[in-house]
Amino acid sequence: MQSKIEKAIEYYTFKSNELLEFVNSNHQLTADKIIECGEELATLEHKITALEVAKEN
């Protein structure tokens, strides 16, 4: 059984990939929307990193 940390990492990784696919496939994004997506992606990546560190400890 996966731990809660592993499930959270899996979820945030999925959301991160989903956001990247959205940005890369949409050619009509405004600069504001791209910046917003970049901020969301940064938040997701920080969460993933923190969870990976917690998993190791």
C-alpha positions in Angstrom: 0.0 0.0 0.0 1.3 3.4 -0.9 1.9 5.9 1.8 0.1 9.2 1.9 3.2 11.0 0.9 3.6 8.8 -2.2 0.0 9.4 -3.2 0.4 13.1 -2.7 3.6 13.1 -4.9 1.7 11.2 -7.5 -1.2 13.6 -7.4 0.9 16.8 -7.6 3.0 15.3 -10.4 -0.2 14.5 -12.4 -1.5 18.0 -11.9 1.9 19.5 -12.9 2.0 17.4 -16.1 -1.7 18.4 -16.8 -0.8 22.1 -16.5 2.2 21.7 -18.7 0.1 20.0 -21.4 -2.5 22.7 -21.2 0.0 25.5 -21.7 1.9 23.7 -24.4 -1.2 22.7 -26.4 -3.0 26.1 -26.2 -1.7 28.7 -28.6 -4.1 31.5 -27.7 -3.0 32.1 -24.1 -2.5 35.6 -22.9 0.7 36.6 -21.2 -1.3 37.0 -17.9 -2.6 33.4 -18.2 0.9 32.1 -19.0 2.3 33.8 -15.9 -0.6 32.5 -13.8 0.1 29.0 -15.0 3.8 29.4 -14.3 3.1 30.4 -10.7 0.8 27.4 -10.3 3.5 25.2 -11.7 6.1 26.6 -9.4 3.8 26.0 -6.4 3.2 22.4 -7.5 7.0 21.8 -8.0 7.7 23.2 -4.5 5.1 20.8 -3.0 6.6 17.9 -4.9 10.1 18.7 -3.7 9.0 19.1 -0.1 7.1 15.8 -0.2 10.1 14.0 -1.7 12.3 15.4 1.1 9.8 14.3 3.7 9.6 10.8 2.1 13.4 10.4 2.5 13.3 11.3 6.2 
